Amino acid sequence: MKHSFVLPLLLLALVAGRLSAQTPQTIGPEKGALVIVGGGSMGPELWNRFVELAGGPAAANIVIIPTAGEDSSANSTPREKEKLLSLGVKNITVLHTRDPNVANQESFVAPLRKATGVWFVGGRHWRLADSYLNTLAHKEFNAVLSRGGVIGGTSAGATILGSFMVRGDTKGNSIMVGDHTQGLDFIHNVTIDQHFLRRNRQFDLIEVIKARPELLGIAIDEGTAIVVQQNTFDVIGNSYVGIYEAGQIASNGKYPSGQNSSGGPFYFLGKGQKFDLKGRKVISQQPQRPNEPAK
């Protein structure tokens, strides 16, 4: 009789193992970091954090991806290169194609194999998806993180870093769920919006999260960033980050436990605050005021 239980137990163990393998152990990258910027002007704090995570000015080897821009801007020297040069970074490569077949070529991805950081410029994130999604370049972006490097981006270059893309429709960025929704998925089960307060977008993610309650919505204002490492992010910059979660929206901010209670369908995080992506809860409660120096 004892042997009759062995097969079911083995099957249960096999199923559990497969489910565990399919479930990401971390929401953010297991190694390395993401610097996700909400657009607008980036202050020194944001650039310095990105360069530091890439190894510092002397050691950093940074690849800039301008593909989200219009053809005229994508084919010209991006201003981000000048900014990084001014910070002392000497090893900078600009990498651009609109052709996924080119993005699959060994010669194209060669600079990524030496990179310690990748920066995605703003524009329209569907262009990035069309060019790089599921290509050899996409694999090498992930390899940068696996080596402990950093991937960052601003505006459209921020939204592409998540798993689900809002504002990805080719007809216009006012369409929240359009014809392009798959991101590069460096941060799992997350959708990222940008220009959050500056463009009065604070209510735009609510219906998206209602329709896709498995997602965590993160909206980042201009001049502001989240720095993601494994299951945690911290807020840096001059403004705020909005958090949208299905339970928060359904309860209108009135969690029975008081956790994340704000009296509304979303809540704000400010400079210096930290967030647990897996537990979907605030770790440090008291934000610094915008422009207040770190203590």
N, C-alpha and C positions, 0 to 999 in steps of 0.2 A: 504493500500500500504506500510505503514511503516513496517508492520510485515514481508513483503516479503523479506526484507533485513536482517532480524535477523538471519535466518539459514545460509546463505552464510558467514555472518560475524563470526558466531560461528565456522563454519568449518575452516575458515581462521585462527582464533585464535588457534584452536586445532592443525592444521598443523604447525603453527609457534611455538607453544609450544613444539611439538615433535621434530622439527628441532633444537630448542634451547637446548633441553635435550640431543640430539645426538652430538651436537657440544661442544667440550671441552671448558670450560671457561678459562682454562689456558693451555699453551703448556707444561710447566713443571708441577711438582706436585703442587696441590693446597696448601698443607701443607708440611713441611719438605724440604729437599734439596737433590740434587744429586751432587756428586763430580766425574767427568768423566775425566779419565786420559789417555793420549795417549800412554802409555807404557814407557818402559825404566826405568831409575833410578829416584826414587821419592825423591825430596829434602824435608827438614824439613817443608817448607811452606805448601806443599801439605798434608803431614800427619797431621800436626798440625791443619789445617783447618778441615779435616775430623773428628778428635777427638773432636775438639771444637763443631762442629755441632752435634756430638753424645752425648753432655752433659758435655764434659771435662773429664780428666783422671779419676777422682774419681767417677763420676756418670755414665760414659759410660758403656754400655753392648753391646758388639759387636759380631756379628756372621760372621765368615769367611766362604765363599763358594769356595772351591778349585776345583769344578767339571769340569771346563773347561780344566784342566790339563790332562796329560797322567795318566794312572792308578797308576804308581809308585809315581808320585808327588801328585796326589789327595789323596792318602791314607797315605801320610806322613805328618808330622807337617809342615805347610807352614811357610815360612820365614816371612810372614806378621804378624804372631802371635808374633814372637820374636821382631819385630819392635814395635808393639803396646805395648808389655810388657815393652820395653825400654822407652816408652813415659809415663809410669805410669798407663796404663790401666790394671786393674786387672780382670775384668769380660769379658772373651773371650771364645767363643765356636766355634769349627770347625764343620761344618755341611756338609755332603756329601752323595749323592746317585746317582746312574745312573738309578734308577728305578722310573718312575713317580707314580707307585702304592705306593711305600714307601713315596714319597713326598706328598701323599694324606693322610697319617696317622697322627692322632692327636699327637702321641708320637714323631714323627719326627719333627713336627713344633713347639713343646712346647718351645724350646729356642727362636724362633722368636717372640713369644708373649711377651717376656720380653725385647726384643732387642731395643736399641736406635740407632743402626747402623748396616748395613750389608755391607760387602766388598766382591766383586766378583774378584777372582784371574784370571790372564790371561791364555791363552791356545787356545782352539778352541770353539767359542761361540755356535756352533751347539750342543755341548754336554750339555750346559746349557739349551738350548731350549728343547732338547729331555727329559731332566730330570724334568724340573720345569714348563714349559709353561702350563697355565690353570689348575694348580694343587692347592691343599690347600696351599702349600708352596708359590706359586705365590700370592695367596690372602693375605697371611701373610706378604709378602714383601711390598705389597701396604699398609697394616695396619701399618707397621713401619713408612711410610711416613705420614699417616693420623694422627699418634700420634705426629708428628713434628720431627721425627727422620731423619736420613740421610742414603742414599744408595750410595755406590761408587764402582768403579771398574776400572781396568786398562787393556789396550789392548783388548783382547776378552771380558773381563769383563766390558769394556766401551761400545763396540758395542751392546751387549745384552740389554743395558738399553734403547735403542731407540725403535721406532715402526717398522722400516724396517731394516733388517740386510744385509749389504754387506759382502762379503768374508765368507759367511756361508755355502759354499758347502763342503760336506764331502770329496770330491776328492782333495781339496786344496784351500788355501786362496788367490790364484791369480785370482780365478773366482769371479767376482764382484757380480753377481746375480745368485745364484745357487739353490740347493735343500732345503735350509733353509733360509727363509727371514723374518719370523715373530719374532720380539723381544718381550721383556717383557713390552714394551710400557709405561715406566715411564715418558718419554718425547714424546709427540705426534707429528706425521707428520714429524719426523726427522730421518735421517740415520746418523750414526756416523762411521767415519773411524779413524784409529789410526796409529802410527809410520809414520806420514804424510810426513814430510820432510826427516827424517832420512832414510827412505826406498824409497825415490823418488816417492811418491805416489800422488803428487800434481795434476795430471791430471786425476786420476782414477775415481773420482766421477762425472765428467762432463757428460759422457754418461748415467749414472744412473739417474741424475736429468733431462736430456733431455727426457728420457723415462717415468719418473715419476715426472712431474713438480709440483705436489702438495707437494713434499717433500722438506724440507730444508736439505742440506748436511752440516755437520760439521766435519771437519778433524782436528785432534788434534795431535800435534807432541809429541815426547818423552819428559819426564820431565815436562810436561805442563798439565794443567787441566782447565776445565770450571766448575764453581760452579753455579748450576741452582736452582733458587727459583722462583716459579710461572712463569711469562713470561719474566724473565730476567736472563742472566748469566753474570758472570765476569770471566776474564782470569787471572790465576795465574800460576807461574812456569817460566821456563827458555827459552821457545821458543815461537812458534806461533800456531794460530788456523786459518784454512782456512774456508771460508764461501762460499757455493755453492747454488745459488738460480736461478730458471728458468729464471726470467727476466734479471738477471745479465749475464747469459750465452747467452741468445738470443740476447742481445744488445752488447755483447762483452765488457761489463763494461761501456757502454756509456748511462747511464740513462739520460733522458731529464732534470730531476730536479737536476742532479748532485749527488743525494743520492746514496751512496755506489759506486760511480764512481771510477774505478781503471784502466780502460783501458785494462781489461782482463776478462776472464770468472769467476774468483773467486778473493777474496781479503783476506788480512790477518788482524787478530786482535792480539794484543800483550798484555803483562802483564799490568793489570790495566784497560783495556778497558772493556766496558759493551755493551751488545747487547740485543735488544728488540726482543724476539722470535715471538711475535704475529704480530708486525709491520714489522718484518724482516728488521731491520735497526740498525745501530750503534748508541748507546746513547752517549758515550764519545769517542771523535775522536782521542785523542793523546795517543798513547801507551807509557808505560815506555820501556826503552831498556831492553833486557834480562839481568838478574842478577842485575838490578838496584833496590835498596831498595825502598819500598813504601814511599811516602811522607806523 
